[in-house]
Amino acid sequence: MAQPGDTVEIPATGERFVFLQTSAETGGELLELEFHINPGGFSARSHVHWDVEERVKVVSGKVILTISGEERVLGPGESAVVPMKQGHMVEVAGDEQAVFVVQVAPARHFEELFETIFGLYRDGKISADGRGNLLQDAVISRRHNSFLAGPPIFAQRPVLAVLALVGWLFGFRARYERYSGPDS
């Protein structure tokens, strides 16, 4: 289980994130992470969280925050809110590392989401361009009620359910002890 100050890193790229506030610390209300991302580095495909809101605040560097297809460049001190059910993605703008804080509310199980995704990157299970195993992605997405931006969610739900079940049968999980520690 994550603790404030815990750092998760991708050694091959030098990228990392730090837990600032955890679900346990905030009674499930908030998860707060500080990301250190290099140009061309980690970026999740445009996606939708069905039941959480995100706030992104830039500490240094610049990011491109795309919400529902609208791009916005944020610099130091600037922030924006990603409402629930809105497609979004964050990318580094420019040629310097960006440091930005992401708040997820409510926290749900998003600590394990970030631990798992960065752990899979670290273990080479996700490529530098963000491509992982489709069945692994389905298991993670189903657990965290997340979807691809674009295709209608009503059409994604049954496909995701089948793929996640097949993935689970093949041993894929949304949470791994080696990344998140023992289940509490």
C-alpha positions in Angstrom: 0.0 0.0 0.0 1.3 3.4 -1.0 2.5 5.9 1.6 3.1 9.6 1.2 6.6 10.1 -0.2 6.8 6.7 -1.9 8.3 7.0 -5.4 7.7 4.8 -8.4 10.2 5.1 -11.2 10.8 3.8 -14.7 14.7 3.5 -14.5 15.1 3.2 -18.3 13.6 6.7 -18.8 14.2 8.4 -15.5 10.6 9.2 -15.2 8.8 8.9 -11.9 5.9 9.9 -9.7 5.7 10.5 -6.0 2.7 9.9 -3.8 1.9 13.2 -2.0 -1.5 12.2 -0.5 -3.0 8.7 -0.5 -6.4 7.2 -0.2 -5.7 5.9 3.3 -4.5 9.3 4.4 -7.6 11.2 3.0 -10.3 8.6 3.9 -10.7 7.7 0.2 -11.5 11.3 -0.8 -8.3 12.1 -2.7 -5.2 10.7 -4.3 -2.4 13.3 -5.1 0.6 12.4 -7.2 3.6 14.4 -8.5 4.7 13.3 -11.9 8.2 13.9 -13.4 7.8 13.2 -17.1 10.3 13.7 -20.0 9.5 15.0 -23.4 8.0 12.2 -25.5 7.7 10.1 -22.3 4.8 8.5 -20.5 1.4 9.5 -21.7 -1.8 7.4 -21.4 -3.9 7.3 -24.6 -6.9 9.6 -24.5 -9.2 8.0 -22.0 -12.3 8.5 -19.9 -12.7 7.9 -16.1 -16.4 7.2 -15.5 -16.5 8.1 -11.8 -13.5 10.3 -10.8 -12.4 13.8 -11.5 -8.8 14.9 -12.0 -7.1 18.2 -11.4 -3.8 18.8 -13.1 -1.4 21.6 -11.8 1.9 22.3 -13.5 4.9 22.8 -11.2 7.6 23.2 -13.9 7.9 22.8 -17.6 4.8 22.7 -19.8 2.1 20.2 -20.6 -0.6 19.8 -23.2 -3.8 18.8 -21.5 -6.4 17.7 -24.0 -10.0 17.5 -22.7 -12.7 16.3 -25.0 -10.5 17.1 -28.0 -9.7 20.6 -26.9 -5.9 21.2 -26.3 -4.7 23.5 -23.7 -1.1 24.3 -22.9 -0.4 24.7 -19.2 2.7 26.3 -17.7 4.1 26.6 -14.2 1.4 27.5 -11.7 -1.5 26.8 -14.1 -4.1 24.2 -13.5 -7.2 22.7 -15.0 -9.9 20.3 -14.0 -10.9 17.2 -16.0 -14.5 16.4 -15.2 -15.8 12.9 -14.8 -16.7 11.2 -18.1 -14.6 13.5 -20.3 -11.9 12.1 -22.6 -8.5 13.5 -21.7 -4.7 13.0 -21.9 -1.6 14.8 -20.7 1.6 15.2 -22.7 4.8 17.1 -22.2 5.1 20.2 -24.3 8.5 21.4 -25.4 11.9 19.8 -24.8 12.3 19.9 -21.0 10.9 17.6 -18.3 7.5 18.6 -16.9 6.7 18.3 -13.3 2.9 18.3 -12.5 0.6 17.3 -9.7 -2.5 15.2 -10.4 -5.3 15.0 -7.9 -7.8 12.2 -8.4 -11.1 12.5 -6.5 -12.5 10.3 -5.1 -9.4 8.2 -4.9 -11.0 4.8 -5.5 -8.2 2.3 -6.3 -6.2 4.7 -8.4 -3.0 4.2 -6.3 -2.8 0.6 -7.6 -3.6 1.8 -11.1 -0.5 4.0 -11.2 1.6 1.5 -9.4 0.6 -1.3 -11.8 1.0 0.8 -15.0 4.5 2.1 -14.0 5.4 -1.4 -12.8 4.5 -2.8 -16.2 6.5 -0.1 -17.9 9.5 -0.9 -15.6 9.2 -4.6 -16.4 9.0 -4.0 -20.2 5.4 -5.2 -20.4 4.4 -1.8 -21.9 6.4 -0.3 -24.7 7.8 3.2 -24.7 5.0 4.3 -27.0 2.4 3.0 -24.5 1.4 -0.2 -26.1 0.8 -3.1 -23.7 -1.1 -6.4 -23.8 -4.7 -5.9 -24.9 -6.0 -8.4 -22.3 -3.9 -6.8 -19.5 -5.3 -3.4 -20.6 -8.8 -4.7 -20.4 -8.4 -6.1 -16.9 -7.0 -2.8 -15.7 -9.6 -0.7 -17.5 -12.5 -2.7 -16.1 -11.2 -2.6 -12.6 -10.9 1.2 -12.7 -14.0 2.0 -14.8 -11.9 3.6 -17.5 -12.5 3.6 -21.2 -11.0 4.8 -24.5 -12.1 8.3 -25.5 -14.0 8.3 -28.7 -15.9 5.0 -29.1 -19.3 5.0 -27.3 -18.9 3.7 -23.8 -22.1 1.6 -24.2 -20.4 -0.3 -27.0 -17.1 -0.6 -25.0 -18.6 -2.1 -21.9 -19.6 -5.5 -23.2 -16.3 -5.9 -25.2 -14.3 -4.8 -22.2 -16.2 -7.3 -20.0 -15.4 -10.2 -22.3 -11.7 -9.2 -22.8 -11.2 -8.6 -19.1 -12.7 -12.1 -18.3 -10.4 -13.7 -20.9 -7.4 -11.7 -19.5 -8.2 -12.8 -16.0 -8.4 -16.4 -17.0 -5.0 -16.0 -18.6 -3.6 -14.7 -15.3 -3.7 -10.9 -15.9 -4.6 -8.8 -12.9 -5.4 -5.1 -12.3 -3.2 -5.2 -9.2 0.1 -7.1 -8.6 1.7 -7.6 -5.2 5.1 -7.0 -6.7 4.1 -3.4 -7.6 1.6 -2.5 -4.8 2.7 -4.7 -1.9 0.4 -7.2 0.0 -3.3 -6.6 -0.3 -4.7 -5.2 2.9 
